[in-house]
Amino acid sequence: MLGPWLHDWRGPQGRRCSFWATRPMAEALATLLRPRYLDLLVSSPALPLPVGSCSPEPEPLERFGRRFPLAPGRCLEEYGAFYVGGSAASADLDLDPDLSRLLLGWAPGQPFFTCCPDTGQTQDEGVRAGRLKARRHYLVERAKDARVVGLLAGTLGVAQHREALAHLRNLAQAAGKRSYVLALGRPTPPKLANFPEVDVFVLLACPLGALAPQPSGGFFRPVLAPCELEAACNPAWPPAGLAPHLTHYADLLPGSPFHVPLPPPDSELWDTPDVSLITGELRPPPVWKPSDDPACLALTLRPQLELAESSPAALYLSSRSWQGLQPRLGQTPVTGAVSGRRGIAIAYEDEGSS
Protein backbone atom coordinates (compact mmCIF):
# COMPACT_ATOMS: atom_id res chain seq x y z
CA MET A 1 0.00 0.00 0.00
CA LEU A 2 2.77 2.44 0.90
CA GLY A 3 5.02 1.69 -2.05
CA PRO A 4 2.99 3.40 -4.84
CA TRP A 5 2.22 6.40 -2.64
CA LEU A 6 5.85 6.88 -1.63
CA HIS A 7 6.95 6.55 -5.22
CA ASP A 8 4.64 9.41 -6.19
CA TRP A 9 5.49 11.54 -3.14
CA ARG A 10 5.71 15.19 -4.05
CA GLY A 11 9.19 16.45 -4.81
CA PRO A 12 11.62 16.65 -7.74
CA GLN A 13 13.73 13.77 -8.94
CA GLY A 14 16.84 13.23 -6.83
CA ARG A 15 15.46 14.81 -3.69
CA ARG A 16 17.08 13.88 -0.38
CA CYS A 17 14.82 11.90 1.89
CA SER A 18 15.08 10.26 5.30
CA PHE A 19 12.41 8.00 6.77
CA TRP A 20 11.74 5.74 9.78
CA ALA A 21 10.06 2.36 9.99
CA THR A 22 10.60 -1.11 11.38
CA ARG A 23 13.61 -2.96 10.01
CA PRO A 24 11.85 -5.30 7.52
CA MET A 25 9.57 -2.51 6.31
CA ALA A 26 12.50 -0.11 6.04
CA GLU A 27 14.45 -2.46 3.78
CA ALA A 28 11.43 -3.00 1.53
CA LEU A 29 10.65 0.71 1.26
CA ALA A 30 14.28 1.59 0.66
CA THR A 31 14.35 -0.81 -2.30
CA LEU A 32 11.32 0.95 -3.80
CA LEU A 33 12.58 4.48 -3.22
CA ARG A 34 16.26 4.31 -4.17
CA PRO A 35 15.57 4.65 -7.93
CA ARG A 36 13.75 7.94 -7.28
CA TYR A 37 15.81 9.43 -4.43
CA LEU A 38 19.52 9.42 -5.10
CA ASP A 39 20.35 10.20 -1.48
CA LEU A 40 18.16 8.11 0.82
CA LEU A 41 18.73 7.58 4.55
CA VAL A 42 17.14 4.89 6.68
CA SER A 43 17.50 5.67 10.36
CA SER A 44 17.52 3.19 13.23
CA PRO A 45 17.01 3.58 17.00
CA ALA A 46 20.19 4.54 18.87
CA LEU A 47 20.28 1.44 21.03
CA PRO A 48 23.42 0.84 23.14
CA LEU A 49 26.12 -0.96 21.16
CA PRO A 50 27.65 -4.19 22.53
CA VAL A 51 30.81 -3.76 24.56
CA GLY A 52 33.90 -4.14 22.41
CA SER A 53 32.00 -4.03 19.11
CA CYS A 54 33.90 -2.39 16.28
CA SER A 55 32.88 -1.76 12.69
CA PRO A 56 35.02 -0.67 9.73
CA GLU A 57 32.23 1.69 8.63
CA PRO A 58 32.28 5.31 9.87
CA GLU A 59 30.24 6.00 12.99
CA PRO A 60 26.74 7.25 12.03
CA LEU A 61 25.35 10.56 13.24
CA GLU A 62 23.29 10.17 16.42
CA ARG A 63 20.48 12.70 16.83
CA PHE A 64 16.98 12.61 18.34
CA GLY A 65 17.61 9.13 19.78
CA ARG A 66 18.31 7.66 16.32
CA ARG A 67 21.31 6.96 14.09
CA PHE A 68 21.61 8.39 10.58
CA PRO A 69 24.22 6.90 8.18
CA LEU A 70 25.22 10.22 6.63
CA ALA A 71 27.72 10.29 3.80
CA PRO A 72 30.86 12.45 4.21
CA GLY A 73 30.13 16.09 3.49
CA ARG A 74 26.38 15.79 4.11
CA CYS A 75 24.39 17.36 6.95
CA LEU A 76 21.03 16.29 8.30
CA GLU A 77 19.50 19.74 7.75
CA GLU A 78 19.49 19.10 3.98
CA TYR A 79 17.01 16.21 4.15
CA GLY A 80 13.26 15.99 4.17
CA ALA A 81 11.63 13.40 6.41
CA PHE A 82 9.00 10.69 6.08
CA TYR A 83 7.91 8.87 9.24
CA VAL A 84 6.15 5.50 9.00
CA GLY A 85 4.63 4.51 12.32
CA GLY A 86 1.87 5.02 14.80
CA SER A 87 -1.45 3.24 14.99
CA ALA A 88 -5.02 3.99 14.10
CA ALA A 89 -6.00 3.12 17.67
CA SER A 90 -3.90 5.94 19.16
CA ALA A 91 -6.09 8.89 20.10
CA ASP A 92 -3.44 11.61 19.88
CA LEU A 93 -0.19 11.30 17.93
CA ASP A 94 1.17 14.31 19.82
CA LEU A 95 1.83 11.94 22.73
CA ASP A 96 4.14 9.70 20.68
CA PRO A 97 7.63 10.32 22.17
CA ASP A 98 9.56 9.16 19.11
CA LEU A 99 7.62 11.33 16.69
CA SER A 100 7.67 14.30 19.09
CA ARG A 101 11.47 14.24 19.31
CA LEU A 102 11.78 14.26 15.53
CA LEU A 103 9.26 17.05 15.01
CA LEU A 104 10.93 19.25 17.61
CA GLY A 105 14.44 18.80 16.26
CA TRP A 106 13.96 18.57 12.53
CA ALA A 107 15.02 21.48 10.33
CA PRO A 108 12.09 23.94 10.03
CA GLY A 109 12.62 24.55 6.31
CA GLN A 110 12.41 20.88 5.32
CA PRO A 111 9.17 18.90 4.73
CA PHE A 112 8.07 16.33 7.28
CA PHE A 113 5.35 13.79 6.49
CA THR A 114 3.95 10.87 8.47
CA CYS A 115 2.09 7.76 7.38
CA CYS A 116 -0.02 5.40 9.47
CA PRO A 117 0.59 1.77 8.39
CA ASP A 118 -2.91 0.71 9.53
CA THR A 119 -4.81 3.07 7.27
CA GLY A 120 -2.23 4.30 4.75
CA GLN A 121 -3.19 7.92 5.43
CA THR A 122 -0.43 10.51 5.16
CA GLN A 123 -0.23 13.94 6.74
CA ASP A 124 1.97 17.01 6.59
CA GLU A 125 3.26 17.60 10.12
CA GLY A 126 4.17 21.28 9.80
CA VAL A 127 1.25 22.47 11.94
CA ARG A 128 1.82 19.84 14.61
CA ALA A 129 5.54 20.68 14.79
CA GLY A 130 4.69 24.34 15.36
CA ARG A 131 2.28 23.42 18.13
CA LEU A 132 4.89 21.25 19.89
CA LYS A 133 7.55 23.96 19.62
CA ALA A 134 5.17 26.55 21.08
CA ARG A 135 4.56 24.21 24.01
CA ARG A 136 8.32 23.86 24.54
CA HIS A 137 8.79 27.63 24.46
CA TYR A 138 6.16 27.88 27.19
CA LEU A 139 8.06 25.35 29.31
CA VAL A 140 11.25 27.39 28.92
CA GLU A 141 9.38 30.42 30.24
CA ARG A 142 8.16 28.36 33.21
CA ALA A 143 11.74 27.36 33.92
CA LYS A 144 12.88 30.99 33.83
CA ASP A 145 10.23 31.92 36.41
CA ALA A 146 11.01 28.92 38.62
CA ARG A 147 12.90 29.31 41.90
CA VAL A 148 13.26 25.63 42.82
CA VAL A 149 14.26 23.00 40.24
CA GLY A 150 14.00 19.25 40.77
CA LEU A 151 16.53 17.17 38.83
CA LEU A 152 15.09 13.70 38.18
CA ALA A 153 17.83 11.08 37.85
CA GLY A 154 16.07 8.87 35.33
CA THR A 155 19.19 6.87 34.49
CA LEU A 156 22.20 5.69 36.47
CA GLY A 157 23.75 3.45 33.83
CA VAL A 158 24.22 5.76 30.84
CA ALA A 159 27.64 7.30 30.39
CA GLN A 160 28.31 10.83 31.70
CA HIS A 161 25.19 11.01 33.84
CA ARG A 162 27.23 12.31 36.82
CA GLU A 163 28.79 15.03 34.69
CA ALA A 164 25.35 15.97 33.36
CA LEU A 165 23.91 16.26 36.88
CA ALA A 166 26.80 18.50 37.94
CA HIS A 167 26.33 20.61 34.81
CA LEU A 168 22.61 21.10 35.44
CA ARG A 169 23.23 22.01 39.09
CA ASN A 170 25.79 24.61 38.03
CA LEU A 171 23.26 26.02 35.57
CA ALA A 172 20.59 26.37 38.25
CA GLN A 173 23.03 27.92 40.72
CA ALA A 174 24.29 30.43 38.14
CA ALA A 175 20.70 31.50 37.40
CA GLY A 176 19.94 32.00 41.10
CA LYS A 177 17.78 28.89 41.47
CA ARG A 178 17.90 26.09 44.00
CA SER A 179 18.15 22.53 42.71
CA TYR A 180 17.47 19.14 44.30
CA VAL A 181 18.44 15.77 42.85
CA LEU A 182 15.64 13.16 43.10
CA ALA A 183 15.98 9.46 42.26
CA LEU A 184 12.41 8.21 41.97
CA GLY A 185 12.60 5.66 39.18
CA ARG A 186 10.12 6.28 36.41
CA PRO A 187 8.41 9.65 37.02
CA THR A 188 4.67 9.47 37.59
CA PRO A 189 2.19 12.19 38.64
CA PRO A 190 1.64 10.69 42.14
CA LYS A 191 5.38 10.58 42.81
CA LEU A 192 6.09 14.14 41.73
CA ALA A 193 3.03 15.47 43.57
CA ASN A 194 4.87 14.74 46.84
CA PHE A 195 7.16 17.72 46.13
CA PRO A 196 4.83 20.73 45.83
CA GLU A 197 7.62 23.19 46.64
CA VAL A 198 9.41 22.32 43.36
CA ASP A 199 8.41 24.62 40.51
CA VAL A 200 9.70 22.57 37.55
CA PHE A 201 11.29 19.16 37.10
CA VAL A 202 14.05 18.23 34.66
CA LEU A 203 14.27 14.60 33.54
CA LEU A 204 17.80 13.32 33.00
CA ALA A 205 17.46 10.15 30.91
CA CYS A 206 18.64 8.59 27.68
CA PRO A 207 16.96 9.90 24.50
CA LEU A 208 14.82 6.78 24.12
CA GLY A 209 13.65 6.97 27.73
CA ALA A 210 12.44 10.55 27.72
CA LEU A 211 8.83 11.25 28.58
CA ALA A 212 6.28 11.95 25.91
CA PRO A 213 4.37 15.24 26.00
CA GLN A 214 1.79 14.91 28.75
CA PRO A 215 -1.88 15.80 28.35
CA SER A 216 -3.31 18.68 30.32
CA GLY A 217 -3.78 17.72 33.95
CA GLY A 218 -1.07 15.04 33.87
CA PHE A 219 1.75 16.22 36.09
CA PHE A 220 1.32 18.70 38.93
CA ARG A 221 4.44 20.54 37.74
CA PRO A 222 5.89 20.57 34.20
CA VAL A 223 8.66 18.11 33.31
CA LEU A 224 11.38 19.56 31.09
CA ALA A 225 14.26 18.23 29.04
CA PRO A 226 17.86 19.19 29.94
CA CYS A 227 18.19 21.39 26.86
CA GLU A 228 15.17 23.42 27.97
CA LEU A 229 16.79 24.13 31.34
CA GLU A 230 19.92 25.15 29.43
CA ALA A 231 17.86 27.60 27.37
CA ALA A 232 16.30 29.04 30.54
CA CYS A 233 19.46 29.42 32.65
CA ASN A 234 22.25 30.11 30.16
CA PRO A 235 22.02 33.67 28.75
CA ALA A 236 24.55 32.77 26.04
CA TRP A 237 22.26 30.07 24.61
CA PRO A 238 20.82 30.95 21.17
CA PRO A 239 17.31 32.42 21.18
CA ALA A 240 14.18 30.41 20.44
CA GLY A 241 13.98 29.39 16.81
CA LEU A 242 17.75 29.32 16.35
CA ALA A 243 18.75 26.91 19.11
CA PRO A 244 18.77 23.18 18.32
CA HIS A 245 16.52 20.81 20.22
CA LEU A 246 18.89 18.30 21.84
CA THR A 247 17.48 15.06 23.19
CA HIS A 248 20.70 13.69 24.69
CA TYR A 249 22.18 15.42 27.73
CA ALA A 250 25.71 14.54 26.56
CA ASP A 251 25.32 17.18 23.81
CA LEU A 252 25.26 19.89 26.51
CA LEU A 253 28.58 18.88 28.11
CA PRO A 254 32.02 20.27 27.24
CA GLY A 255 33.52 18.58 24.20
CA SER A 256 30.24 18.50 22.27
CA PRO A 257 29.82 20.77 19.22
CA PHE A 258 26.58 22.05 20.78
CA HIS A 259 28.13 22.99 24.14
CA VAL A 260 27.72 26.67 25.05
CA PRO A 261 29.77 27.68 28.13
CA LEU A 262 28.32 29.97 30.74
CA PRO A 263 29.41 33.60 30.38
CA PRO A 264 31.70 34.98 33.10
CA PRO A 265 30.01 36.53 36.16
CA ASP A 266 30.93 40.07 35.08
CA SER A 267 29.38 39.64 31.62
CA GLU A 268 26.64 42.02 30.54
CA LEU A 269 24.50 39.06 29.48
CA TRP A 270 23.51 38.48 33.11
CA ASP A 271 22.18 42.04 33.43
CA THR A 272 20.08 42.00 30.25
CA PRO A 273 16.46 42.95 31.09
CA ASP A 274 14.08 40.04 30.73
CA VAL A 275 10.29 40.11 30.99
CA SER A 276 8.28 37.01 31.80
CA LEU A 277 5.84 36.12 29.05
CA ILE A 278 3.64 34.35 31.61
CA THR A 279 3.31 36.88 34.43
CA GLY A 280 4.33 40.01 32.53
CA GLU A 281 6.74 41.00 35.31
CA LEU A 282 10.38 41.97 34.99
CA ARG A 283 12.69 39.16 36.07
CA PRO A 284 15.47 40.24 38.44
CA PRO A 285 19.03 39.36 37.40
CA PRO A 286 20.79 36.50 39.25
CA VAL A 287 22.10 37.66 42.64
CA TRP A 288 25.63 36.38 42.32
CA LYS A 289 28.82 38.34 41.75
CA PRO A 290 32.54 37.43 41.64
CA SER A 291 34.40 37.47 44.93
CA ASP A 292 36.64 40.35 43.83
CA ASP A 293 33.67 42.59 43.07
CA PRO A 294 33.98 45.84 45.15
CA ALA A 295 30.26 45.68 45.86
CA CYS A 296 30.83 42.47 47.83
CA LEU A 297 33.08 44.34 50.31
CA ALA A 298 30.71 47.25 50.90
CA LEU A 299 28.96 47.42 54.28
CA THR A 300 25.39 48.60 54.65
CA LEU A 301 23.97 49.63 58.03
CA ARG A 302 20.63 48.09 58.88
CA PRO A 303 18.48 49.13 61.83
CA GLN A 304 17.33 45.58 62.51
CA LEU A 305 18.50 42.20 61.21
CA GLU A 306 15.94 39.49 60.70
CA LEU A 307 16.60 35.80 60.34
CA ALA A 308 16.19 34.82 56.70
CA GLU A 309 14.80 31.43 55.79
CA SER A 310 17.40 29.63 53.68
CA SER A 311 15.34 26.56 52.84
CA PRO A 312 12.60 26.92 50.20
CA ALA A 313 10.86 23.85 51.64
CA ALA A 314 10.67 25.47 55.09
CA LEU A 315 9.49 28.73 53.55
CA TYR A 316 6.76 26.87 51.66
CA LEU A 317 5.73 25.04 54.84
CA SER A 318 5.43 28.28 56.80
CA SER A 319 3.05 29.69 54.18
CA ARG A 320 0.61 26.78 54.47
CA SER A 321 -2.48 27.08 56.66
CA TRP A 322 -1.94 23.64 58.27
CA GLN A 323 1.61 22.68 59.23
CA GLY A 324 1.00 19.41 61.07
CA LEU A 325 0.60 18.57 64.75
CA GLN A 326 1.67 21.31 67.17
CA PRO A 327 4.24 19.94 69.66
CA ARG A 328 3.65 22.80 72.20
CA LEU A 329 7.12 22.33 73.68
CA GLY A 330 7.34 23.62 77.28
CA GLN A 331 3.65 24.51 77.42
CA THR A 332 2.27 21.26 78.91
CA PRO A 333 2.89 19.94 82.49
CA VAL A 334 5.31 17.07 82.96
CA THR A 335 3.62 13.82 84.07
CA GLY A 336 4.82 10.29 84.56
CA ALA A 337 4.19 7.53 82.07
CA VAL A 338 1.14 5.35 82.75
CA SER A 339 0.01 2.07 81.27
CA GLY A 340 -2.41 2.48 78.39
CA ARG A 341 -5.26 0.35 77.15
CA ARG A 342 -4.65 -3.10 75.70
CA GLY A 343 -6.41 -4.98 72.98
CA ILE A 344 -7.74 -4.05 69.59
CA ALA A 345 -10.04 -1.20 68.71
CA ILE A 346 -13.11 -3.41 68.46
CA ALA A 347 -12.67 -4.82 71.99
CA TYR A 348 -10.21 -3.52 74.63
CA GLU A 349 -9.44 -5.61 77.72
CA ASP A 350 -11.00 -3.09 80.15
CA GLU A 351 -14.28 -3.02 78.24
CA GLY A 352 -17.07 -5.35 79.23
CA SER A 353 -18.49 -7.83 76.78
CA SER A 354 -21.61 -6.61 75.03
Disulfide bonds with the S-S distance in Angstrom:
none
